[in-house]
Amino acid sequence: MSEQGLADDSARPPADTTGAPVPATDPAIATNSPTHAANSSGDAANSPTHPANADYPPNVATNSLDDDVRAVGWADHDDPERHDDPERWPVADDDPDRAEMERSLPDEYPGDEAEYAAWLASLPEDVRADHLARPYTGAGEVIPVGFTHRDPDGPWGVGFAAGGALDRLGPGPSLAKALTDVTAGGHDDLGESELVGVLLGCQRQVAWSQARLAAAVTALADRRRAQASRPGWSELGEHVTDELAAAMRLTSRSASRLLDVACGLARLTDVAAALGTGVIDWPKACLFVDELAMLPDELAAAVAARLLVRAGELTTGQLRAALARAVLAVDPAAAGRRRAE
């Protein structure tokens, strides 16, 4: 049944920013699923649409090999030779309990199909039409899809299209592989919404890498400071910026800025975590570090935690203004101290 297993949500499923791999049964990435097959061939009209958290294929996570064996009567058979003879392997019809169950069912069993039809008929006409439509691709939209891609109440598709499983996948090795695979042949064959989803996926992946770069810079600085405590090694801790500049082919000024931001993120652990999960990008992480630099650690962490809730939806200008207001509210003298420096 092509439409069975569909489920409707009034809102798009929440984004997954944990970085955990999407289960293989997700239709957007499972290579053997009907959705993937339809999308890879370009025949989206024949692919089933359903939320990424629906069971698909049905019960695939609950059926075990033992269940399948028992279903055909294998586990209860006492003839060991039958196991080695393919001609004598049992089939579903060999199970008398199953045959009896099927004979006992009424002619018009009110199963999933009847329930689904009743539920479908109960939907408003426009909602029902959207539900039965093919997966959203963004094709033919009057407004370019980049303006609406983040709309939580907007239409959603599969894969990297708005609201799809890969569009919601957190950064990390799984997202890196998905981006590599989907762009292996270039970007020309990507759908409108899919292309924007790939762009945003790259943005999350870059943030993930930059969080790890900052952690590596901090680790190097910490190591050099520890080594500088040894007799005769005191100068090691004084030249971390020069070492970064030489290793990364940066100017001294760029290396110094990188070290300052990395150390600031080490102090603001929630901000570093938000960067690592792609919730915010590097420019926003730098804003948190700069604007909260004059606050004590505990107070800075509290302000960051309050603003991180919506930082991902703000522009850098909006975030800078919000941080300035928050700092002024908790420590009016902090702005003066920063200006003095």
DRENDO-1510 file (C-alpha; in Angstrom, 1 decimal, always signed):
<recs>
REC; n; res; u; v; w
REC; 1; MET; +0.0; +0.0; +0.0 .
REC; 2; SER; +1.7; +3.2; -1.2 .
REC; 3; GLU; +0.1; +5.6; +1.4 .
REC; 4; GLN; +0.0; +3.3; +4.4 .
REC; 5; GLY; +2.6; +4.2; +7.0 .
REC; 6; LEU; +2.2; +7.9; +6.3 .
REC; 7; ALA; +1.8; +10.0; +9.4 .
REC; 8; ASP; +1.1; +13.7; +9.6 .
REC; 9; ASP; +2.5; +16.2; +12.0 .
REC; 10; SER; +1.2; +19.8; +12.2 .
REC; 11; ALA; +4.7; +21.0; +12.6 .
REC; 12; ARG; +8.0; +20.0; +11.1 .
REC; 13; PRO; +10.0; +17.6; +13.3 .
REC; 14; PRO; +12.5; +19.3; +15.6 .
REC; 15; ALA; +16.0; +19.5; +14.4 .
REC; 16; ASP; +18.6; +17.0; +15.7 .
REC; 17; THR; +21.7; +18.6; +16.6 .
REC; 18; THR; +23.4; +15.9; +18.5 .
REC; 19; GLY; +25.5; +14.6; +15.7 .
REC; 20; ALA; +24.2; +11.1; +16.2 .
REC; 21; PRO; +23.9; +9.1; +12.9 .
REC; 22; VAL; +20.4; +8.9; +11.5 .
REC; 23; PRO; +19.0; +5.3; +11.8 .
REC; 24; ALA; +19.4; +3.3; +8.6 .
REC; 25; THR; +15.6; +2.9; +8.5 .
REC; 26; ASP; +15.1; +6.6; +7.9 .
REC; 27; PRO; +13.7; +6.9; +4.3 .
REC; 28; ALA; +15.9; +9.8; +3.5 .
REC; 29; ILE; +19.1; +7.9; +3.8 .
REC; 30; ALA; +18.3; +4.2; +3.7 .
REC; 31; THR; +19.5; +3.1; +0.3 .
REC; 32; ASN; +17.0; +0.3; +0.0 .
REC; 33; SER; +13.9; +2.4; +1.0 .
REC; 34; PRO; +11.3; +3.3; -1.6 .
REC; 35; THR; +11.8; +7.0; -0.9 .
REC; 36; HIS; +15.5; +6.8; -1.6 .
REC; 37; ALA; +15.0; +4.8; -4.7 .
REC; 38; ALA; +12.4; +7.3; -6.0 .
REC; 39; ASN; +14.5; +10.3; -5.2 .
REC; 40; SER; +17.7; +8.8; -6.8 .
REC; 41; SER; +15.8; +8.1; -10.0 .
REC; 42; GLY; +14.1; +11.5; -10.0 .
REC; 43; ASP; +10.6; +10.0; -9.7 .
REC; 44; ALA; +9.5; +11.8; -6.5 .
REC; 45; ALA; +5.8; +11.4; -7.4 .
REC; 46; ASN; +5.8; +7.7; -6.6 .
REC; 47; SER; +7.7; +7.9; -3.3 .
REC; 48; PRO; +5.8; +7.7; +0.0 .
REC; 49; THR; +6.0; +10.7; +2.2 .
REC; 50; HIS; +6.0; +10.5; +5.9 .
REC; 51; PRO; +7.8; +12.0; +8.9 .
REC; 52; ALA; +11.3; +10.8; +9.6 .
REC; 53; ASN; +10.3; +9.4; +13.0 .
REC; 54; ALA; +7.6; +7.1; +11.6 .
REC; 55; ASP; +8.3; +3.3; +11.6 .
REC; 56; TYR; +9.4; +2.6; +8.0 .
REC; 57; PRO; +9.4; -0.2; +6.9 .
REC; 58; PRO; +6.6; -1.0; +9.5 .
REC; 59; ASN; +7.9; -2.9; +12.5 .
REC; 60; VAL; +11.4; -3.2; +11.1 .
REC; 61; ALA; +12.9; -2.5; +14.4 .
REC; 62; THR; +10.8; -5.0; +16.3 .
REC; 63; ASN; +11.0; -8.0; +14.1 .
REC; 64; SER; +13.8; -10.4; +15.0 .
REC; 65; LEU; +15.2; -13.4; +13.2 .
REC; 66; ASP; +13.7; -15.6; +15.9 .
REC; 67; ASP; +10.2; -14.1; +15.3 .
REC; 68; ASP; +10.5; -14.9; +11.6 .
REC; 69; VAL; +11.7; -18.4; +12.3 .
REC; 70; ARG; +8.8; -19.0; +14.7 .
REC; 71; ALA; +6.3; -17.5; +12.2 .
REC; 72; VAL; +7.1; -20.4; +9.8 .
REC; 73; GLY; +7.1; -23.1; +12.4 .
REC; 74; TRP; +10.9; -23.7; +12.3 .
REC; 75; ALA; +11.6; -23.3; +16.0 .
REC; 76; ASP; +9.1; -26.0; +17.1 .
REC; 77; HIS; +10.2; -28.6; +14.5 .
REC; 78; ASP; +12.1; -31.6; +15.9 .
REC; 79; ASP; +13.5; -33.0; +12.7 .
REC; 80; PRO; +17.2; -32.0; +12.6 .
REC; 81; GLU; +17.6; -33.3; +9.0 .
REC; 82; ARG; +15.0; -30.9; +7.8 .
REC; 83; HIS; +17.3; -28.0; +8.6 .
REC; 84; ASP; +19.8; -29.2; +6.0 .
REC; 85; ASP; +17.4; -29.9; +3.2 .
REC; 86; PRO; +16.1; -26.8; +1.5 .
REC; 87; GLU; +13.3; -28.7; -0.1 .
REC; 88; ARG; +11.9; -29.5; +3.3 .
REC; 89; TRP; +12.3; -26.0; +4.8 .
REC; 90; PRO; +9.0; -24.8; +6.3 .
REC; 91; VAL; +7.0; -22.0; +4.8 .
REC; 92; ALA; +4.3; -19.8; +6.3 .
REC; 93; ASP; +1.5; -22.1; +5.3 .
REC; 94; ASP; +3.0; -24.8; +7.5 .
REC; 95; ASP; +2.0; -22.9; +10.6 .
REC; 96; PRO; -1.5; -24.2; +11.7 .
REC; 97; ASP; -1.9; -21.4; +14.3 .
REC; 98; ARG; -1.4; -18.7; +11.7 .
REC; 99; ALA; -3.8; -20.4; +9.3 .
REC; 100; GLU; -6.4; -20.7; +12.0 .
REC; 101; MET; -6.0; -17.0; +12.8 .
REC; 102; GLU; -6.5; -16.0; +9.2 .
REC; 103; ARG; -9.7; -18.1; +8.9 .
REC; 104; SER; -11.1; -16.4; +12.0 .
REC; 105; LEU; -10.7; -12.9; +10.6 .
REC; 106; PRO; -13.9; -11.2; +9.3 .
REC; 107; ASP; -14.2; -10.6; +5.5 .
REC; 108; GLU; -13.9; -6.8; +6.0 .
REC; 109; TYR; -11.2; -6.6; +8.7 .
REC; 110; PRO; -11.0; -2.9; +10.0 .
REC; 111; GLY; -7.2; -2.8; +10.0 .
REC; 112; ASP; -4.6; -0.1; +9.2 .
REC; 113; GLU; -6.0; +0.7; +5.7 .
REC; 114; ALA; -9.5; +1.4; +7.1 .
REC; 115; GLU; -8.2; +3.4; +10.0 .
REC; 116; TYR; -5.9; +5.4; +7.7 .
REC; 117; ALA; -8.7; +6.2; +5.3 .
REC; 118; ALA; -10.9; +7.4; +8.1 .
REC; 119; TRP; -8.2; +9.6; +9.5 .
REC; 120; LEU; -7.4; +11.0; +6.1 .
REC; 121; ALA; -11.1; +11.9; +5.5 .
REC; 122; SER; -11.1; +13.7; +8.8 .
REC; 123; LEU; -8.4; +16.2; +7.7 .
REC; 124; PRO; -9.3; +19.7; +6.4 .
REC; 125; GLU; -9.2; +19.7; +2.6 .
REC; 126; ASP; -6.1; +21.8; +2.3 .
REC; 127; VAL; -4.2; +19.8; +4.9 .
REC; 128; ARG; -5.3; +16.6; +3.2 .
REC; 129; ALA; -4.1; +17.9; -0.2 .
REC; 130; ASP; -0.7; +18.8; +1.3 .
REC; 131; HIS; -0.4; +15.4; +3.0 .
REC; 132; LEU; -1.1; +13.5; -0.3 .
REC; 133; ALA; +1.2; +15.7; -2.3 .
REC; 134; ARG; +4.6; +14.5; -3.4 .
REC; 135; PRO; +7.6; +15.4; -1.1 .
REC; 136; TYR; +8.4; +19.1; -1.1 .
REC; 137; THR; +11.2; +20.1; -3.3 .
REC; 138; GLY; +10.8; +23.9; -3.6 .
REC; 139; ALA; +10.2; +23.7; -7.3 .
REC; 140; GLY; +7.9; +26.4; -8.7 .
REC; 141; GLU; +7.9; +28.5; -5.6 .
REC; 142; VAL; +7.3; +32.3; -6.2 .
REC; 143; ILE; +9.4; +33.2; -3.2 .
REC; 144; PRO; +13.0; +31.7; -3.4 .
REC; 145; VAL; +13.2; +28.8; -1.0 .
REC; 146; GLY; +16.1; +30.3; +1.0 .
REC; 147; PHE; +13.7; +32.8; +2.5 .
REC; 148; THR; +11.3; +30.0; +3.8 .
REC; 149; HIS; +13.6; +27.1; +4.4 .
REC; 150; ARG; +13.8; +27.6; +8.2 .
REC; 151; ASP; +10.0; +28.2; +8.6 .
REC; 152; PRO; +8.9; +25.5; +11.2 .
REC; 153; ASP; +5.3; +25.6; +9.8 .
REC; 154; GLY; +6.3; +25.4; +6.2 .
REC; 155; PRO; +6.2; +22.3; +3.9 .
REC; 156; TRP; +8.9; +19.7; +4.3 .
REC; 157; GLY; +10.5; +17.2; +2.1 .
REC; 158; VAL; +13.1; +14.4; +2.4 .
REC; 159; GLY; +16.9; +14.2; +2.5 .
REC; 160; PHE; +18.4; +17.7; +2.5 .
REC; 161; ALA; +15.1; +19.4; +1.5 .
REC; 162; ALA; +13.4; +21.5; +4.2 .
REC; 163; GLY; +12.6; +19.4; +7.2 .
REC; 164; GLY; +14.1; +16.2; +5.8 .
REC; 165; ALA; +16.2; +13.9; +7.9 .
REC; 166; LEU; +19.5; +15.2; +6.5 .
REC; 167; ASP; +18.4; +18.8; +6.8 .
REC; 168; ARG; +18.0; +18.2; +10.6 .
REC; 169; LEU; +21.1; +16.0; +11.0 .
REC; 170; GLY; +23.7; +17.5; +13.4 .
REC; 171; PRO; +27.3; +18.0; +12.3 .
REC; 172; GLY; +29.8; +15.3; +12.4 .
REC; 173; PRO; +31.1; +12.3; +10.4 .
REC; 174; SER; +27.6; +11.2; +9.3 .
REC; 175; LEU; +26.7; +14.7; +7.9 .
REC; 176; ALA; +30.1; +14.9; +6.3 .
REC; 177; LYS; +29.5; +11.7; +4.4 .
REC; 178; ALA; +26.0; +12.7; +3.5 .
REC; 179; LEU; +27.2; +16.0; +2.0 .
REC; 180; THR; +30.0; +14.2; +0.2 .
REC; 181; ASP; +27.6; +11.7; -1.3 .
REC; 182; VAL; +24.9; +14.0; -2.4 .
REC; 183; THR; +27.3; +16.5; -4.0 .
REC; 184; ALA; +29.5; +13.9; -5.6 .
REC; 185; GLY; +28.1; +14.7; -9.1 .
REC; 186; GLY; +28.0; +18.5; -8.4 .
REC; 187; HIS; +25.2; +20.7; -7.4 .
REC; 188; ASP; +23.3; +21.1; -10.7 .
REC; 189; ASP; +21.0; +18.1; -10.1 .
REC; 190; LEU; +20.0; +19.2; -6.6 .
REC; 191; GLY; +16.4; +20.4; -6.1 .
REC; 192; GLU; +15.7; +24.0; -5.0 .
REC; 193; SER; +15.1; +23.2; -1.3 .
REC; 194; GLU; +17.8; +20.4; -1.4 .
REC; 195; LEU; +20.4; +22.9; -2.5 .
REC; 196; VAL; +19.6; +25.3; +0.4 .
REC; 197; GLY; +19.7; +22.3; +2.8 .
REC; 198; VAL; +23.1; +21.3; +1.6 .
REC; 199; LEU; +24.3; +24.9; +2.1 .
REC; 200; LEU; +23.0; +24.9; +5.7 .
REC; 201; GLY; +24.5; +21.4; +6.3 .
REC; 202; CYS; +27.9; +22.8; +5.2 .
REC; 203; GLN; +27.4; +25.7; +7.6 .
REC; 204; ARG; +26.8; +23.3; +10.5 .
REC; 205; GLN; +29.8; +21.1; +9.5 .
REC; 206; VAL; +32.1; +24.2; +9.3 .
REC; 207; ALA; +31.0; +25.2; +12.8 .
REC; 208; TRP; +31.7; +21.7; +14.0 .
REC; 209; SER; +35.2; +21.8; +12.6 .
REC; 210; GLN; +35.9; +25.3; +14.0 .
REC; 211; ALA; +34.9; +24.2; +17.5 .
REC; 212; ARG; +37.5; +21.4; +17.2 .
REC; 213; LEU; +40.0; +23.9; +15.9 .
REC; 214; ALA; +39.5; +26.1; +18.9 .
REC; 215; ALA; +39.8; +23.1; +21.2 .
REC; 216; ALA; +43.1; +22.1; +19.6 .
REC; 217; VAL; +44.5; +25.7; +19.8 .
REC; 218; THR; +43.6; +25.8; +23.5 .
REC; 219; ALA; +45.2; +22.4; +24.1 .
REC; 220; LEU; +48.4; +23.6; +22.5 .
REC; 221; ALA; +48.4; +26.7; +24.6 .
REC; 222; ASP; +47.8; +24.7; +27.8 .
REC; 223; ARG; +50.6; +22.3; +26.9 .
REC; 224; ARG; +53.1; +25.1; +26.3 .
REC; 225; ARG; +52.2; +26.7; +29.6 .
REC; 226; ALA; +52.7; +23.4; +31.4 .
REC; 227; GLN; +56.0; +22.9; +29.7 .
REC; 228; ALA; +57.1; +26.4; +30.6 .
REC; 229; SER; +57.0; +25.5; +34.3 .
REC; 230; ARG; +60.1; +23.4; +33.8 .
REC; 231; PRO; +63.4; +24.9; +34.6 .
REC; 232; GLY; +64.9; +26.5; +31.5 .
REC; 233; TRP; +61.7; +26.2; +29.5 .
REC; 234; SER; +60.0; +29.4; +30.6 .
REC; 235; GLU; +59.9; +31.1; +27.2 .
REC; 236; LEU; +57.7; +28.3; +25.7 .
REC; 237; GLY; +54.6; +29.8; +27.1 .
REC; 238; GLU; +55.4; +33.3; +25.7 .
REC; 239; HIS; +55.5; +32.2; +22.0 .
REC; 240; VAL; +52.3; +30.3; +21.4 .
REC; 241; THR; +51.0; +33.0; +19.1 .
REC; 242; ASP; +54.2; +32.9; +17.0 .
REC; 243; GLU; +54.1; +29.1; +16.9 .
REC; 244; LEU; +50.4; +29.1; +15.7 .
REC; 245; ALA; +51.3; +31.7; +13.1 .
REC; 246; ALA; +54.2; +29.6; +11.8 .
REC; 247; ALA; +52.3; +26.3; +11.8 .
REC; 248; MET; +49.1; +27.7; +10.2 .
REC; 249; ARG; +50.7; +30.3; +7.9 .
REC; 250; LEU; +48.8; +33.1; +9.6 .
REC; 251; THR; +49.9; +36.7; +10.4 .
REC; 252; SER; +50.7; +37.3; +14.1 .
REC; 253; ARG; +47.6; +39.3; +14.4 .
REC; 254; SER; +45.3; +36.5; +13.0 .
REC; 255; ALA; +47.0; +34.0; +15.2 .
REC; 256; SER; +46.6; +36.2; +18.3 .
REC; 257; ARG; +42.9; +36.6; +17.5 .
REC; 258; LEU; +42.4; +32.9; +17.1 .
REC; 259; LEU; +44.1; +32.2; +20.4 .
REC; 260; ASP; +42.0; +34.8; +22.2 .
REC; 261; VAL; +38.7; +33.4; +20.8 .
REC; 262; ALA; +39.8; +29.8; +21.6 .
REC; 263; CYS; +40.6; +30.7; +25.2 .
REC; 264; GLY; +37.3; +32.5; +25.5 .
REC; 265; LEU; +35.4; +29.5; +24.3 .
REC; 266; ALA; +37.2; +27.4; +26.8 .
REC; 267; ARG; +35.8; +29.7; +29.5 .
REC; 268; LEU; +32.3; +29.7; +27.9 .
REC; 269; THR; +31.7; +26.0; +27.6 .
REC; 270; ASP; +28.0; +26.3; +26.6 .
REC; 271; VAL; +29.0; +28.5; +23.7 .
REC; 272; ALA; +31.7; +26.1; +22.6 .
REC; 273; ALA; +29.1; +23.3; +22.7 .
REC; 274; ALA; +26.6; +25.3; +20.7 .
REC; 275; LEU; +29.3; +25.9; +18.1 .
REC; 276; GLY; +30.2; +22.3; +18.0 .
REC; 277; THR; +26.7; +21.2; +17.3 .
REC; 278; GLY; +26.1; +23.8; +14.7 .
REC; 279; VAL; +23.5; +25.8; +16.6 .
REC; 280; ILE; +25.7; +28.9; +16.1 .
REC; 281; ASP; +28.5; +29.7; +13.8 .
REC; 282; TRP; +32.0; +31.2; +14.3 .
REC; 283; PRO; +31.0; +34.9; +14.0 .
REC; 284; LYS; +28.4; +34.4; +16.7 .
REC; 285; ALA; +30.8; +32.5; +18.9 .
REC; 286; CYS; +33.2; +35.4; +18.6 .
REC; 287; LEU; +30.5; +37.8; +19.7 .
REC; 288; PHE; +29.8; +35.8; +22.9 .
REC; 289; VAL; +33.5; +35.8; +23.7 .
REC; 290; ASP; +34.0; +39.5; +23.0 .
REC; 291; GLU; +30.8; +40.9; +24.6 .
REC; 292; LEU; +31.2; +38.8; +27.8 .
REC; 293; ALA; +34.9; +39.2; +28.2 .
REC; 294; MET; +34.5; +41.8; +31.0 .
REC; 295; LEU; +32.1; +39.6; +33.1 .
REC; 296; PRO; +33.2; +37.2; +35.8 .
REC; 297; ASP; +33.1; +33.5; +34.6 .
REC; 298; GLU; +29.9; +32.6; +36.5 .
REC; 299; LEU; +28.0; +35.7; +35.4 .
REC; 300; ALA; +29.3; +35.4; +31.8 .
REC; 301; ALA; +28.1; +31.7; +31.7 .
REC; 302; ALA; +24.7; +32.7; +33.0 .
REC; 303; VAL; +24.2; +35.4; +30.3 .
REC; 304; ALA; +25.4; +33.1; +27.6 .
REC; 305; ALA; +23.0; +30.3; +28.6 .
REC; 306; ARG; +20.1; +32.7; +28.5 .
REC; 307; LEU; +20.9; +34.0; +25.0 .
REC; 308; LEU; +22.0; +30.7; +23.4 .
REC; 309; VAL; +18.3; +29.6; +23.4 .
REC; 310; ARG; +17.6; +31.9; +20.5 .
REC; 311; ALA; +21.0; +32.8; +19.2 .
REC; 312; GLY; +20.7; +30.5; +16.3 .
REC; 313; GLU; +17.8; +32.5; +14.9 .
REC; 314; LEU; +19.4; +35.9; +15.3 .
REC; 315; THR; +21.7; +37.8; +13.0 .
REC; 316; THR; +25.1; +38.8; +14.3 .
REC; 317; GLY; +23.8; +42.4; +14.6 .
REC; 318; GLN; +20.8; +41.3; +16.7 .
REC; 319; LEU; +22.9; +39.1; +18.9 .
REC; 320; ARG; +25.4; +41.8; +19.5 .
REC; 321; ALA; +22.7; +44.2; +20.6 .
REC; 322; ALA; +21.1; +41.5; +22.9 .
REC; 323; LEU; +24.5; +40.7; +24.5 .
REC; 324; ALA; +25.1; +44.4; +25.1 .
REC; 325; ARG; +21.8; +44.9; +26.8 .
REC; 326; ALA; +22.3; +41.7; +28.9 .
REC; 327; VAL; +25.7; +42.8; +30.0 .
REC; 328; LEU; +24.5; +46.3; +30.9 .
REC; 329; ALA; +21.7; +44.8; +32.9 .
REC; 330; VAL; +23.9; +42.5; +35.1 .
REC; 331; ASP; +27.0; +44.7; +35.3 .
REC; 332; PRO; +26.6; +48.3; +34.3 .
REC; 333; ALA; +30.3; +49.0; +34.8 .
REC; 334; ALA; +31.4; +46.2; +32.4 .
REC; 335; ALA; +31.0; +48.3; +29.3 .
REC; 336; GLY; +33.2; +51.1; +30.9 .
REC; 337; ARG; +35.9; +48.6; +31.7 .
REC; 338; ARG; +35.9; +47.3; +28.2 .
REC; 339; ARG; +36.2; +50.8; +26.7 .
REC; 340; ALA; +39.1; +51.5; +29.1 .
REC; 341; GLU; +41.0; +48.5; +27.7 .
</recs>
